[in-house]
């Protein structure tokens, strides 16, 4: 990317000083990264280096989340069976070797490296205010990743054009008499547009013609799966450790629902009432005993495998008395919710009700929140306040809180499954 940017100034990259910073050095991983840098330097001919040309990844991550995809899934648009992660992280194309010859012969007027800002925000940087360009999307081949992103993420045309390069990584502006010379020197290049006088400041400096006509047929293979996924019930798993009263509330709320269905109940303890509740509701259940594993990671890997095999979309922790590690949380982040018996961030931890009574507060409650690695620290989805009477005990207060929990937990799940709410993972906040 750096080498391509240097080209736009008419310069040749000669050296690249690499810098690798990390919180913890993992030698095999670092070796892979440095190997990629070395390969980028080799391609650029200097002494760096996806599929979307190293930009727009905030948008890409949102699309992957909205589409309910995993980076290990086979990419729907891949021509050779690559995973989504492999396709999206394909190395950036290096333009140094093909562009240097036309620079040395003074055949160009300007170069635009299409990175962050896409076509409509990068090209104006090399234009003066008196000119504008018209591009014709039918003049170049549209990489399949972009129709998939557009269809899966419901991205508008203006968003696509100002976020992604849409298949054009480098734009060369030249005089008409130099066009053929450039095409002869760069056989893979193509003429994609023309420069015109700009008659008004209101005129956009970049106009892309035929974008809709090109994209619509390419998007068709991906629209049906998206619609089917949106219309299908979300598959929910509930993790429990005991009685399962909140599990029952979830079962009651999703019975007959067109939005969500509980397809799996997992307990880390055998012979608990929650398993009986699942059996009575004809829901598949299983016991994954943490005591039979020699590490938390091993236990969570089996959990993750069971959830994945069941095709689960969302996971609810309903009295699940295990602290989950970063491994599991990162795999299910934004799809993993918990219920806590206090008005977070007050009274975190295992004895929230006792802590509220000991503190002498007159109001407590319950909270539904997304799960993070830190205990009870995730973004709050919903809360309900519960007054504390002077004569309340842990048992009487717990009963009042349970009543509130049975209302807000099912509603939070249904809102999440319906797409009414979601976790903005970059900003770590709730969005609707």
C-alpha positions in Angstrom: 0.0 0.0 0.0 2.8 2.4 0.9 4.6 1.6 -2.4 1.4 2.3 -4.4 0.9 5.6 -2.6 4.5 6.7 -3.5 3.8 6.0 -7.2 1.0 8.6 -7.2 3.7 11.2 -6.6 5.7 10.0 -9.6 8.3 8.4 -7.4 9.9 4.9 -7.3 10.0 3.2 -3.9 13.6 2.1 -3.1 13.5 0.9 0.5 10.9 -0.1 3.1 11.7 -0.1 6.8 9.4 -2.6 8.4 8.1 -2.2 12.0 6.2 -4.9 13.8 4.6 -4.1 17.1 2.6 -6.5 19.3 1.5 -7.0 22.9 3.0 -10.5 23.0 5.6 -11.8 20.5 4.5 -15.1 18.9 7.4 -16.1 16.7 5.5 -18.3 14.2 2.9 -15.6 13.7 5.5 -12.8 13.4 7.4 -14.8 10.9 4.3 -15.1 8.7 3.7 -11.4 8.9 7.3 -10.5 8.1 7.2 -13.0 5.2 4.3 -11.2 3.8 6.1 -7.9 4.1 9.1 -9.4 2.3 6.9 -10.7 -0.5 5.3 -7.3 -0.9 8.8 -5.7 -1.2 9.7 -8.3 -3.8 6.6 -7.5 -5.9 7.3 -3.8 -5.6 10.9 -4.1 -6.5 12.1 -2.3 -3.4 15.1 -3.1 -0.8 4.3 -4.6 2.2 1.6 -5.9 1.7 -7.3 -7.6 0.6 -9.5 -8.9 -1.6 -10.9 -5.5 -1.1 -7.6 -3.7 -1.5 -6.8 -3.2 2.1 -9.7 -0.8 2.8 -13.3 -0.8 3.9 -12.8 -3.4 6.5 -15.0 -1.7 9.1 -17.8 -2.1 6.5 -16.7 -5.6 5.7 -16.9 -6.7 9.3 -20.4 -5.3 9.6 -21.5 -7.2 6.5 -20.0 -10.4 7.8 -21.9 -9.9 11.1 -25.2 -8.9 9.5 -24.9 -11.9 7.2 -24.3 -14.3 10.1 -21.2 -15.5 8.5 -18.0 -16.9 9.9 -14.6 -16.2 8.3 -14.0 -20.0 8.2 -17.2 -20.4 6.0 -16.7 -21.1 2.3 -16.9 -17.8 0.5 -20.1 -17.8 -1.7 -18.3 -15.8 -4.4 -15.0 -17.8 -4.4 -14.1 -19.5 -7.7 -11.7 -21.9 -6.1 -13.3 -22.9 -2.8 -11.5 -20.4 -0.5 -12.9 -19.4 2.9 -14.4 -16.0 3.5 -11.3 -15.1 5.5 -8.9 -16.2 2.7 -10.8 -14.2 0.0 -11.1 -11.0 2.1 -7.4 -11.1 3.0 -6.1 -11.7 -0.5 -2.9 -9.5 -0.8 -3.2 -6.0 -2.2 -2.1 -5.7 -5.8 1.2 -3.9 -6.2 1.4 -1.5 -9.1 5.0 -0.4 -8.9 6.4 -2.5 -11.8 3.6 -1.8 -14.3 3.4 1.9 -13.5 7.1 2.9 -13.4 7.6 2.6 -17.2 4.8 5.0 -18.0 6.1 7.4 -15.3 9.6 7.3 -16.8 8.2 8.2 -20.2 6.0 11.1 -18.9 2.8 9.5 -20.2 0.6 10.5 -17.3 -1.0 13.6 -16.0 -2.0 12.2 -12.6 -2.4 9.0 -10.6 -5.0 8.1 -8.0 -4.4 5.1 -5.7 -8.0 4.0 -4.8 -7.9 3.3 -1.1 -10.0 4.5 1.8 -12.8 6.7 0.3 -13.3 4.6 -2.8 -13.7 5.9 -6.3 -15.7 9.0 -5.5 -13.4 10.4 -2.8 -10.0 9.5 -4.1 -10.1 10.6 -7.7 -11.1 14.3 -6.8 -7.8 14.6 -4.9 -6.0 14.7 -8.2 -8.4 17.0 -10.0 -8.6 20.8 -10.0 -12.0 22.4 -9.5 -12.5 23.0 -13.2 -12.7 19.4 -14.3 -14.7 16.2 -13.5 -14.6 12.6 -14.6 -17.2 10.2 -15.8 -16.5 6.5 -15.3 -18.3 3.6 -17.0 -18.7 0.6 -14.8 -19.4 -1.6 -17.8 -15.8 -1.0 -19.0 -14.1 -3.1 -16.3 -14.6 -6.5 -14.7 -16.3 -6.3 -11.3 -14.7 -8.7 -8.7 -17.3 -11.0 -7.3 -16.6 -9.9 -3.7 -18.2 -6.5 -4.3 -21.7 -7.8 -5.5 -21.6 -10.2 -2.5 -20.8 -7.3 -0.1 -23.5 -5.2 -1.6 -26.2 -7.8 -1.5 -25.4 -9.2 1.9 -24.9 -5.9 3.6 -27.7 -4.0 1.8 -25.1 -1.4 0.9 -26.3 1.5 -1.3 -24.6 2.6 -4.5 -23.1 5.8 -3.0 -21.8 3.8 0.0 -20.2 1.2 -2.3 -18.5 3.9 -4.4 -17.1 5.9 -1.5 -16.0 2.9 0.6 -14.5 0.4 -1.9 -12.5 0.6 -5.1 -15.0 -1.8 -6.8 -12.2 -3.4 -8.8 -10.2 -0.3 -9.7 -7.0 -0.1 -7.6 -5.2 2.6 -9.5 -6.5 5.3 -11.9 -4.2 6.9 -14.5 -5.2 10.2 -16.1 -3.5 10.9 -19.4 -3.8 12.8 -22.6 -5.8 11.1 -25.4 -2.7 10.8 -27.5 -0.9 8.8 -24.8 -3.7 6.3 -24.2 -2.6 3.6 -26.6 1.1 3.8 -25.5 -0.1 3.2 -21.9 -2.3 0.3 -23.0 0.7 -1.2 -24.9 2.9 -0.9 -21.8 0.3 -2.2 -19.4 -1.7 -4.9 -21.2 -4.1 -5.5 -18.3 -5.1 -1.8 -18.2 -8.4 -0.6 -19.7 -10.0 2.7 -20.5 -12.7 3.3 -17.9 -13.8 6.9 -18.4 -13.2 10.4 -19.6 -12.4 13.9 -18.2 -14.8 16.8 -18.8 -15.1 20.4 -18.0 -16.9 21.1 -14.8 -19.5 23.8 -15.5 -20.8 24.2 -11.9 -19.5 23.7 -8.4 -22.7 21.6 -7.8 -21.5 19.0 -10.2 -19.9 16.0 -8.6 -16.3 15.5 -9.7 -16.8 11.8 -10.1 -19.8 10.2 -11.8 -20.0 6.5 -12.3 -22.3 5.4 -15.1 -24.0 1.9 -15.4 -23.0 0.9 -11.9 -26.5 -0.4 -11.1 -26.8 -2.1 -14.4 -23.5 -4.0 -13.8 -24.1 -4.9 -10.2 -27.7 -6.1 -10.3 -27.2 -9.3 -12.3 -24.0 -10.0 -10.3 -25.9 -9.7 -7.0 -28.7 -12.1 -8.0 -27.0 -15.3 -6.8 -26.5 -13.8 -3.3 -29.9 -12.2 -2.8 -32.0 -15.3 -2.3 -29.7 -16.7 0.5 -29.8 -13.3 2.2 -33.6 -13.1 2.0 -33.9 -16.7 3.1 -31.6 -16.1 6.1 -33.5 -13.0 7.1 -36.9 -14.7 6.9 -35.8 -17.9 8.7 -36.0 -18.3 12.5 -32.9 -17.6 14.4 -31.5 -20.6 16.1 -30.9 -20.1 19.8 -28.9 -22.1 22.4 -29.3 -21.7 26.1 -26.5 -22.5 28.5 -27.6 -23.4 32.1 -26.2 -24.8 35.3 -29.3 -25.4 37.4 -33.0 -24.8 37.9 -33.5 -23.1 34.6 -36.4 -20.7 35.5 -35.1 -18.2 33.0 -34.7 -21.0 30.4 -38.4 -21.6 30.9 -39.2 -18.0 30.3 -37.3 -18.1 27.1 -39.0 -21.4 26.1 -42.5 -19.8 26.7 -41.6 -16.6 24.8 -40.3 -18.4 21.7 -43.0 -21.1 21.5 -44.7 -20.4 18.2 -42.4 -17.5 17.4 -41.6 -16.8 13.8 -38.4 -15.0 14.9 -36.5 -17.3 17.1 -36.5 -20.9 18.3 -34.4 -22.7 21.0 -32.7 -25.6 19.3 -30.2 -26.6 22.0 -29.8 -26.5 25.8 -26.4 -27.2 27.3 -25.7 -27.7 31.0 -22.3 -28.0 32.6 -24.0 -30.1 35.4 -26.0 -33.3 35.1 -29.4 -34.0 36.7 -30.5 -30.4 37.0 -34.1 -29.2 36.5 -33.3 -27.1 33.5 -32.6 -30.3 31.5 -36.0 -31.6 32.5 -37.6 -28.3 31.2 -35.8 -28.8 27.9 -37.0 -32.4 27.6 -40.6 -31.4 28.3 -40.4 -28.8 25.5 -38.8 -31.3 23.1 -35.6 -29.3 22.9 -32.3 -31.1 22.3 -30.2 -31.0 25.4 -26.8 -32.2 26.5 -24.4 -32.1 29.4 -20.8 -30.9 28.9 -19.2 -31.3 32.3 -16.4 -28.8 32.8 -14.9 -31.1 35.4 -14.1 -33.7 32.8 -11.8 -31.3 31.0 -8.2 -30.5 32.0 -8.5 -26.8 31.0 -11.1 -24.1 30.5 -10.1 -23.9 26.8 -10.8 -27.6 26.3 -14.2 -27.3 27.9 -15.1 -24.3 25.7 -13.8 -25.9 22.5 -16.4 -28.7 23.1 -19.0 -26.1 23.8 -18.2 -24.2 20.7 -18.2 -27.3 18.6 -21.7 -28.3 19.9 -23.1 -24.9 19.1 -21.5 -24.7 15.7 -22.8 -28.2 14.8 -26.3 -27.2 15.8 -26.1 -24.1 13.5 -26.7 -21.8 16.4 -27.1 -18.0 15.7 -27.4 -16.7 19.3 -26.4 -18.0 22.7 -28.2 -17.0 26.0 -26.5 -17.6 29.4 -29.3 -18.3 31.8 -27.8 -19.1 35.1 -24.7 -20.5 33.5 -22.2 -20.5 36.4 -18.9 -20.5 34.5 -16.7 -17.5 33.6 -16.0 -17.7 29.9 -12.5 -17.0 28.4 -11.6 -14.7 25.7 -11.4 -17.6 23.2 -15.1 -18.4 23.5 -16.3 -14.8 23.9 -14.4 -13.6 20.8 -16.0 -16.4 18.7 -19.5 -15.5 19.8 -19.1 -11.7 20.5 -22.2 -9.8 19.5 -24.3 -13.1 19.6 -23.8 -14.0 23.2 -26.0 -12.4 25.9 -26.2 -12.8 29.7 -28.7 -11.9 32.4 -27.4 -10.4 35.7 -29.4 -9.7 38.9 -28.5 -6.1 39.4 -28.6 -2.7 37.6 -25.2 -2.9 36.1 -22.6 -1.5 36.4 -23.5 -1.7 40.1 -23.0 -4.9 42.0 -21.1 -7.1 39.6 -20.1 -10.6 40.5 -21.7 -13.8 41.9 -23.5 -12.3 44.9 -25.2 -9.3 43.4 -28.4 -9.6 45.5 -26.5 -10.0 48.7 -24.2 -7.1 47.8 -27.2 -4.8 47.1 -28.8 -5.7 50.5 -25.5 -5.1 52.3 -25.1 -1.7 50.6 -28.5 -0.6 51.9 -29.7 0.7 48.5 -33.4 1.0 48.0 -33.5 0.0 44.4 -31.8 -2.8 42.5 -32.9 -4.8 39.4 -31.6 -6.9 36.6 -29.7 -6.3 33.3 -29.4 -8.1 30.0 -26.0 -7.5 28.4 -23.7 -8.6 25.7 -20.9 -10.8 27.1 -17.3 -9.7 27.1 -14.2 -11.4 28.6 -14.4 -9.1 31.7 -17.1 -10.3 34.0 -20.4 -8.4 33.7 -18.8 -5.7 31.6 -20.6 -6.0 28.3 -22.8 -3.4 26.6 -26.2 -3.3 28.3 -29.2 -4.2 26.2 -32.1 -3.7 28.7 -32.7 -3.3 32.4 -35.6 -3.4 34.9 -35.6 -1.7 38.3 -36.8 -3.6 41.4 -37.5 -1.7 44.7 -36.0 -3.2 47.8 -38.3 -3.4 50.8 -36.8 -2.8 54.3 -37.7 -6.3 55.3 -36.5 -8.0 52.1 -34.2 -11.0 52.5 -32.0 -12.5 49.8 -34.8 -15.0 49.1 -37.6 -12.5 48.8 -35.6 -10.0 46.8 -34.4 -12.8 44.5 -38.0 -13.8 43.8 -38.9 -10.2 42.8 -35.9 -9.9 40.6 -36.7 -13.2 38.9 -40.1 -11.9 38.0 -38.5 -8.9 36.3 -35.9 -11.1 34.6 -38.6 -13.3 33.0 -39.9 -10.3 31.2 -36.8 -8.5 30.0 -34.6 -11.5 29.0 -37.0 -13.0 26.5 -37.7 -9.6 25.0 -34.0 -8.8 24.6 -33.5 -12.1 22.8 -36.5 -11.5 20.4 -35.2 -8.0 19.7 -31.8 -9.3 18.9 -33.1 -12.2 16.7 -35.3 -9.8 14.8 -32.4 -7.5 14.1 -33.9 -4.6 16.1 -30.7 -4.3 18.1 -27.1 -5.3 17.6 -23.7 -4.7 19.0 -21.5 -2.2 17.2 -18.3 -4.1 17.8 -16.0 -1.2 16.7 -17.7 1.4 18.9 -18.7 -1.1 21.5 -22.2 0.3 21.8 -25.8 -0.8 21.2 -27.3 0.2 17.9 -30.8 -0.2 16.4 
